[in-house]
Amino acid sequence: MKNAAFKKYYIFFIREELPKPEAHLVQSTNSANAAANLGYLTILVYPYKGLAAFNPIDLVLPFRPRKTPKSLVKYYNLQDKLKVAPLPMPWPIDYLPSKFTDSNTIASKYYLPFHILPQTKIVHSRDWNFVKAAVKNGVPAIYEHHHHEEKLFEPEIVNSPLFQISITVADTIRETMIQNGMPPEKVIKLHNGFNRLFMIRHPEKATQWRQKLLVDGRSHLIVYSGALQQFKGIEILIDVARQMPNVQFACAGGKENEVVHYQQLAKEKQVNNIIFLGYILQEDLASLLQAADVLAHPHCSGKAATFTSPLKLFDYFASGTPIVATEIPSLIEFRNTKAIAAWCEPDNPSKFAQAVAQVLETYPRKIEGYQDSVNFVKQFSWENRAAKILSYVDESFRPPLVA
């Protein structure tokens, strides 16, 4: 391949501005971070807007890998090996309704072929348009697909030898992808992972969380971390809290409008022992999980329960804190592990409350955490996941190791 030695970068593309409190962005940034930790020259590429996007240097040389900003490091718990290359999207991009002023089009049709690909060994993205553009421009690609969609995959893309592998997190999504044209041999199911920094113990910070959150004489803390959406079981958790007035509940995550909505709902239901903390920086989340007596993983039944990615579950495991989980299809393979303290049926606040009470009685809080859970999760590190994905990539297409 011409100039093969110059093609060195492992490009992870995200189509949204960063940082934002979205689970899929935590997943994507940590995937890139893991590849960098394995020793690959990994660049996280994403758009940025506003006045800074008019920087003349960035407009002339838009693809300039640089050190990851501290704001992203703190937000997503990243390490220093990962580099970033923000792509400027000045006005009128994304302000005028046209495909020619759409940031995704600009990234795929302009920045990718003219600025990014000359130094790129392989592309990895959850954005199908970017993956297609990479293949069409002669660059190998890895595609992540985590939700059910009805779109058909173009045969000329998925059958190309440059299209290496696609990854999903549930068997049901894998089946849908195959039905929509993805070759069975080019799609694997692979769980998400956990950031290894979650295994570091933070006893002082955990104590501070407990001092802050345990009010009105309550001595037990139940923590939920994740999206604040109805199908995730947040309303169920509010009802559980109402049944356990002497126990403190805390929810980390969600957008500002979602936090306000559930605060109001709890108020309407006269539940005063549940607090909504909003998005917690990843560097602070580990100590919050370790501060809890029990971690809650509620969920409603329904279609989402068949494919929801248990992203927070692995962070839960790494904390060593006992877990109460709902029996849903996407979690059922963990049914026989010692890492989850109690299970209960979905859509049933009373059963969930009983399970929490049982765990509080049988699993006293340990400052050092429960080792069964910590040992179990080691196999699910983001680094192990990244290595597994690259094992499916043709050796000639893999980026070079530099460390």
C-alpha positions as CSV (number, residue, x, y, z in Angstrom):
1,M,0.0,0.0,0.0
2,K,1.4,3.4,-0.9
3,N,2.6,5.4,2.0
4,A,1.6,2.5,4.3
5,A,4.2,3.5,6.9
6,F,2.6,7.0,7.2
7,K,-0.8,5.4,7.9
8,K,-0.5,5.0,11.7
9,Y,-3.6,6.3,13.5
10,Y,-6.5,4.4,15.0
11,I,-9.4,6.8,14.5
12,F,-12.4,6.8,16.8
13,F,-15.1,9.1,15.4
14,I,-18.0,10.6,17.5
15,R,-20.5,12.7,15.7
16,E,-21.5,14.8,18.8
17,E,-19.8,17.6,20.6
18,L,-18.0,16.7,23.8
19,P,-18.4,16.5,26.7
20,K,-22.1,15.5,27.2
21,P,-23.7,13.2,29.9
22,E,-24.7,10.4,27.5
23,A,-24.0,6.7,28.1
24,H,-23.0,6.1,24.5
25,L,-20.4,8.9,24.8
26,V,-19.0,7.3,27.9
27,Q,-18.8,4.1,25.9
28,S,-17.2,5.6,22.9
29,T,-14.6,7.7,24.8
30,N,-13.6,4.8,27.0
31,S,-13.3,2.5,24.0
32,A,-10.8,4.9,22.4
33,N,-9.1,5.4,25.7
34,A,-8.6,1.6,26.0
35,A,-7.1,1.3,22.6
36,A,-4.6,4.0,23.5
37,N,-3.8,2.3,26.7
38,L,-3.0,-0.9,24.7
39,G,-0.3,1.1,22.9
40,Y,-1.9,2.2,19.7
41,L,-1.7,5.7,18.3
42,T,-5.4,6.4,19.0
43,I,-7.1,9.7,18.1
44,L,-10.6,10.6,19.3
45,V,-12.2,12.8,16.6
46,Y,-15.4,14.9,17.2
47,P,-16.9,18.2,16.1
48,Y,-16.8,21.5,17.9
49,K,-18.7,24.6,17.2
50,G,-19.1,28.2,18.5
51,L,-16.6,31.1,18.1
52,A,-13.6,28.8,18.6
53,A,-14.5,27.0,15.4
54,F,-13.4,30.1,13.5
55,N,-9.8,29.6,14.5
56,P,-7.9,30.1,11.3
57,I,-5.2,27.5,12.1
58,D,-7.9,24.9,12.7
59,L,-9.7,25.8,9.5
60,V,-6.5,25.4,7.4
61,L,-5.2,22.3,9.3
62,P,-8.4,20.8,10.9
63,F,-6.9,17.5,11.7
64,R,-4.2,18.2,14.4
65,P,-4.0,15.5,17.0
66,R,-3.3,17.0,20.4
67,K,-3.3,16.3,24.1
68,T,-6.8,15.4,25.5
69,P,-8.2,18.5,27.3
70,K,-8.5,18.2,31.1
71,S,-12.3,18.8,30.8
72,L,-12.6,15.5,28.9
73,V,-10.2,13.7,31.1
74,K,-12.2,14.5,34.2
75,Y,-15.6,14.0,32.5
76,Y,-14.9,10.5,31.2
77,N,-12.0,9.3,33.4
78,L,-9.5,9.2,30.6
79,Q,-5.7,8.6,30.7
80,D,-3.0,10.6,29.0
81,K,-2.1,8.2,26.1
82,L,-5.3,9.1,24.2
83,K,-5.1,12.1,21.9
84,V,-7.9,14.1,20.4
85,A,-8.5,16.0,17.1
86,P,-11.6,18.3,17.4
87,L,-13.0,19.2,13.9
88,P,-14.1,22.8,13.6
89,M,-17.7,23.3,12.5
90,P,-18.2,27.1,12.1
91,W,-21.4,28.8,11.2
92,P,-23.6,28.0,9.1
93,I,-22.8,24.3,9.8
94,D,-25.8,22.7,11.7
95,Y,-27.6,26.1,11.7
96,L,-29.1,26.0,8.2
97,P,-31.2,22.9,7.4
98,S,-29.3,21.4,4.5
99,K,-27.3,18.2,4.0
100,F,-24.5,20.5,2.7
101,T,-24.4,22.3,6.1
102,D,-24.8,19.2,8.2
103,S,-21.8,18.5,10.4
104,N,-22.0,14.8,9.8
105,T,-21.8,15.4,6.0
106,I,-18.9,17.8,6.5
107,A,-17.0,15.2,8.6
108,S,-17.6,12.3,6.2
109,K,-17.4,14.1,2.9
110,Y,-14.7,16.7,3.5
111,Y,-12.6,16.2,6.7
112,L,-12.4,12.5,6.4
113,P,-11.1,12.1,2.8
114,F,-9.0,15.2,2.6
115,H,-7.5,15.6,6.1
116,I,-7.9,12.5,8.2
117,L,-7.4,9.5,5.9
118,P,-3.9,10.2,4.7
119,Q,-2.6,9.3,8.2
120,T,-5.3,6.8,9.2
121,K,-4.8,3.0,9.5
122,I,-8.3,2.1,10.6
123,V,-11.5,3.8,11.6
124,H,-13.8,2.8,14.5
125,S,-17.2,4.5,15.0
126,R,-20.9,4.1,15.9
127,D,-21.7,6.5,13.0
128,W,-22.6,4.5,9.9
129,N,-22.1,7.3,7.5
130,F,-18.5,7.8,8.7
131,V,-17.8,4.1,8.5
132,K,-19.3,4.0,4.9
133,A,-17.1,6.9,3.9
134,A,-14.0,5.3,5.3
135,V,-14.6,2.1,3.3
136,K,-15.4,4.0,0.1
137,N,-12.2,5.9,0.5
138,G,-10.2,2.7,0.9
139,V,-9.7,2.6,4.7
140,P,-10.5,-0.4,6.9
141,A,-13.4,0.2,9.4
142,I,-14.9,-1.2,12.6
143,Y,-18.6,-0.5,13.3
144,E,-20.4,-0.4,16.6
145,H,-24.2,-0.8,16.6
146,H,-26.0,-1.0,19.9
147,H,-29.7,-0.4,19.2
148,H,-32.4,-1.9,17.0
149,E,-32.9,-0.1,13.7
150,E,-34.8,-1.0,10.6
151,K,-32.3,0.3,8.1
152,L,-30.7,-2.1,5.6
153,F,-26.9,-2.3,5.4
154,E,-25.5,-1.6,2.0
155,P,-24.1,-4.9,0.5
156,E,-21.2,-3.1,-1.2
157,I,-20.0,-1.8,2.2
158,V,-20.6,-4.8,4.5
159,N,-19.2,-7.3,1.9
160,S,-16.1,-5.2,1.3
161,P,-12.9,-6.7,2.6
162,L,-12.2,-3.3,4.2
163,F,-15.3,-3.6,6.4
164,Q,-13.7,-5.7,9.1
165,I,-16.2,-6.3,11.9
166,S,-19.2,-4.9,13.6
167,I,-19.9,-5.1,17.3
168,T,-23.1,-5.1,19.3
169,V,-23.9,-5.8,22.9
170,A,-26.9,-8.1,22.7
171,D,-27.8,-11.3,20.8
172,T,-31.2,-9.8,19.8
173,I,-29.5,-6.8,18.1
174,R,-27.1,-9.2,16.4
175,E,-30.0,-11.1,14.9
176,T,-31.7,-7.9,13.7
177,M,-28.4,-6.8,12.1
178,I,-28.1,-10.1,10.2
179,Q,-31.7,-9.8,9.1
180,N,-30.9,-6.3,7.7
181,G,-28.0,-7.6,5.6
182,M,-25.0,-7.8,7.9
183,P,-23.0,-11.0,7.1
184,P,-23.2,-13.2,10.2
185,E,-19.4,-13.7,10.2
186,K,-18.9,-9.9,10.4
187,V,-21.0,-9.2,13.6
188,I,-20.1,-10.2,17.1
189,K,-21.7,-9.7,20.5
190,L,-19.4,-8.2,23.0
191,H,-20.3,-6.6,26.3
192,N,-19.3,-3.1,27.3
193,G,-16.5,-2.7,29.9
194,F,-15.4,-0.8,32.9
195,N,-12.8,1.8,33.4
196,R,-9.9,0.3,35.4
197,L,-9.8,3.5,37.6
198,F,-13.1,2.3,39.1
199,M,-11.1,-0.4,40.9
200,I,-9.1,2.1,42.9
201,R,-10.5,2.4,46.4
202,H,-11.5,5.9,47.6
203,P,-12.4,5.4,51.3
204,E,-12.1,9.1,52.2
205,K,-14.2,10.3,49.3
206,A,-16.7,7.5,50.0
207,T,-17.0,8.7,53.6
208,Q,-17.6,12.3,52.4
209,W,-20.4,11.1,50.1
210,R,-22.1,9.3,53.0
211,Q,-21.8,12.3,55.2
212,K,-23.3,14.5,52.5
213,L,-26.2,12.1,51.5
214,L,-27.2,10.4,54.7
215,V,-29.6,12.8,56.3
216,D,-32.5,12.7,58.7
217,G,-30.9,9.9,60.8
218,R,-30.8,7.4,57.9
219,S,-27.8,5.0,58.0
220,H,-28.1,3.1,54.7
221,L,-27.5,4.5,51.2
222,I,-28.8,3.0,48.0
223,V,-27.3,4.4,44.8
224,Y,-28.5,4.2,41.2
225,S,-26.2,5.4,38.4
226,G,-27.3,5.8,34.8
227,A,-29.8,7.3,32.5
228,L,-32.9,8.9,33.9
229,Q,-35.5,7.3,31.6
230,Q,-38.8,5.6,32.4
231,F,-37.8,2.2,30.9
232,K,-34.7,2.2,33.1
233,G,-37.0,1.8,36.1
234,I,-36.6,5.3,37.7
235,E,-40.3,5.5,38.6
236,I,-40.0,2.0,40.1
237,L,-37.1,3.2,42.2
238,I,-39.1,6.2,43.5
239,D,-41.8,3.8,44.5
240,V,-39.2,1.6,46.2
241,A,-37.9,4.6,48.1
242,R,-41.5,5.4,49.3
243,Q,-41.7,1.9,50.7
244,M,-38.4,2.3,52.6
245,P,-38.6,5.7,54.2
246,N,-35.7,5.0,56.6
247,V,-33.3,4.3,53.7
248,Q,-31.6,7.1,51.6
249,F,-31.7,6.7,47.8
250,A,-29.5,8.7,45.4
251,C,-29.6,8.7,41.6
252,A,-26.5,9.8,39.6
253,G,-26.9,10.7,35.9
254,G,-29.4,12.2,33.6
255,K,-29.9,15.5,31.7
256,E,-31.0,18.6,33.6
257,N,-34.6,18.5,32.4
258,E,-34.8,14.8,33.4
259,V,-33.5,15.6,36.8
260,V,-36.1,18.3,37.3
261,H,-38.8,15.9,36.0
262,Y,-38.1,13.2,38.5
263,Q,-37.5,15.6,41.3
264,Q,-41.0,16.9,40.7
265,L,-42.4,13.3,40.4
266,A,-40.9,12.3,43.7
267,K,-42.3,15.5,45.3
268,E,-45.8,14.7,43.9
269,K,-45.5,11.2,45.4
270,Q,-44.3,12.7,48.7
271,V,-41.1,10.7,48.6
272,N,-38.5,12.8,50.4
273,N,-35.7,10.1,50.8
274,I,-34.6,10.1,47.1
275,I,-32.2,12.7,45.7
276,F,-31.2,13.3,42.1
277,L,-27.6,14.4,41.7
278,G,-27.5,14.9,38.0
279,Y,-24.4,13.9,36.0
280,I,-21.4,13.0,38.1
281,L,-18.0,13.3,36.7
282,Q,-16.5,9.8,36.0
283,E,-13.6,10.6,38.4
284,D,-16.1,11.2,41.2
285,L,-18.5,8.4,40.3
286,A,-16.2,5.6,41.6
287,S,-16.2,6.9,45.1
288,L,-20.0,7.4,45.0
289,L,-20.5,3.7,44.1
290,Q,-18.2,2.7,46.8
291,A,-20.1,4.8,49.3
292,A,-23.3,2.9,48.8
293,D,-24.6,0.0,50.9
294,V,-26.4,-1.3,47.8
295,L,-26.3,-0.5,44.1
296,A,-29.7,-0.6,42.4
297,H,-30.2,-1.9,38.8
298,P,-33.9,-1.6,38.2
299,H,-35.5,-1.9,34.8
300,C,-38.9,-2.2,33.2
301,S,-40.0,-5.1,31.1
302,G,-40.6,-4.6,27.4
303,K,-38.6,-4.3,24.2
304,A,-35.7,-2.3,25.7
305,A,-35.1,-5.0,28.3
306,T,-34.0,-7.3,25.5
307,F,-31.1,-5.2,24.3
308,T,-30.3,-2.5,26.8
309,S,-26.5,-2.3,27.3
310,P,-25.6,-2.9,31.0
311,L,-22.9,-0.2,30.8
312,K,-23.3,0.8,34.5
313,L,-23.3,-2.9,35.6
314,F,-19.6,-3.3,35.1
315,D,-18.8,-0.1,37.0
316,Y,-21.1,-1.5,39.7
317,F,-19.1,-4.7,39.7
318,A,-15.7,-2.9,39.9
319,S,-16.9,-1.0,43.0
320,G,-17.3,-4.2,45.0
321,T,-20.7,-3.0,46.3
322,P,-23.6,-5.5,46.6
323,I,-26.0,-5.2,43.7
324,V,-29.8,-5.7,43.4
325,A,-30.7,-6.3,39.7
326,T,-33.8,-6.8,37.7
327,E,-34.2,-10.1,35.8
328,I,-34.3,-8.9,32.2
329,P,-33.0,-10.8,29.1
330,S,-29.9,-8.6,28.6
331,L,-28.7,-9.4,32.2
332,I,-29.8,-13.0,32.5
333,E,-26.4,-14.5,31.6
334,F,-25.1,-13.0,34.9
335,R,-27.9,-14.9,36.8
336,N,-25.6,-17.5,38.3
337,T,-22.7,-15.3,39.2
338,K,-21.8,-14.4,42.8
339,A,-21.3,-10.8,41.7
340,I,-25.0,-9.9,42.0
341,A,-26.4,-10.2,45.5
342,A,-30.1,-10.4,44.7
343,W,-32.5,-10.6,41.7
344,C,-36.1,-9.7,41.4
345,E,-38.8,-9.5,38.7
346,P,-39.2,-6.3,36.7
347,D,-42.0,-3.8,37.2
348,N,-42.5,-4.7,40.8
349,P,-41.4,-2.1,43.4
350,S,-42.5,-4.3,46.4
351,K,-40.3,-7.2,45.2
352,F,-37.4,-4.8,44.6
353,A,-37.8,-3.2,48.1
354,Q,-37.8,-6.7,49.6
355,A,-34.6,-7.6,47.7
356,V,-32.9,-4.4,48.9
357,A,-33.9,-5.1,52.5
358,Q,-32.6,-8.6,52.2
359,V,-29.2,-7.5,50.9
360,L,-28.9,-4.8,53.6
361,E,-29.4,-7.5,56.2
362,T,-27.0,-10.1,54.7
363,Y,-24.3,-8.0,53.1
364,P,-22.9,-5.5,55.6
365,R,-21.0,-2.6,54.0
366,K,-17.3,-3.3,53.5
367,I,-15.0,-0.4,53.0
368,E,-12.7,-2.6,50.9
369,G,-15.7,-3.9,48.9
370,Y,-16.7,-7.5,48.2
371,Q,-13.9,-9.3,46.4
372,D,-16.2,-11.7,44.4
373,S,-17.6,-8.8,42.5
374,V,-14.2,-7.2,41.9
375,N,-12.6,-10.4,40.7
376,F,-15.5,-11.2,38.4
377,V,-15.3,-7.9,36.6
378,K,-11.6,-8.0,35.7
379,Q,-12.4,-9.9,32.5
380,F,-14.6,-7.0,31.3
381,S,-12.0,-4.2,31.2
382,W,-12.2,-1.8,28.3
383,E,-8.7,-2.8,27.4
384,N,-9.7,-6.5,27.1
385,R,-12.6,-5.5,25.0
386,A,-10.4,-3.4,22.6
387,A,-7.9,-6.3,22.3
388,K,-10.8,-8.7,21.5
389,I,-12.1,-6.4,18.8
390,L,-8.7,-6.0,17.1
391,S,-8.3,-9.8,17.1
392,Y,-11.0,-9.9,14.4
393,V,-9.1,-7.3,12.3
394,D,-6.8,-8.5,9.6
395,E,-3.2,-8.2,10.8
396,S,-2.3,-6.0,7.9
397,F,-5.0,-3.5,8.8
398,R,-4.2,-3.2,12.5
399,P,-2.5,0.1,13.6
400,P,1.1,-0.2,14.8
401,L,1.9,-0.5,18.4
402,V,4.0,2.3,19.8
403,A,4.2,1.4,23.5
